[in-house]
Amino acid sequence: MKRFVSILVVLVICLLFSAFNGPCAETKPEITIWMKKQFVPAANDLMEQRGKEFGDKYNVKVNVELIAYENFYPKWTAAIESGQVPDVSFFGYQEVGQFYDKGVLMDVSSL
C-alpha cells in the first residue's frame, strides 16, 4: 500500500509540474509594440531586433507587430473600440492628432 501511495504522489507531482510549468514558474511581463511595416526590410528587422534586446535586458517579453500601412489605421480604430490598444506604437505626424483627440495617447516625454 505504501508503494501505491508513493507512486500516486509522484504522479500527482508530475502532473502539477506539467500543468503549471512548475510550482514557481515565473511569467514575464509583456509589452506589445505596433509599428507600420516599412518598405525597407532591414528597418523591420532592426525593430524586431531592438525589441528582443530590450526584452532580454529588462526581462520582459516584447511582442513587435509590424502592420501593413493600409491596415494600420483600421486596426487602431478597432483597438480603440475594443479597449485593447498596444502598450507602444509608432505613428506618423498625421495620426497623432487623430488619436490624441480620441484620448487614447499618453504623453511619455517625461520618461
Secondary structure as UniProt FT lines:
FT   HELIX           2..20
FT   TURN            23..24
FT   STRAND          30..36
FT   HELIX           41..58
FT   STRAND          61..67
FT   HELIX           69..82
FT   STRAND          88..89
FT   HELIX           93..101
FT   TURN            102..103
FT   TURN            109..110
//
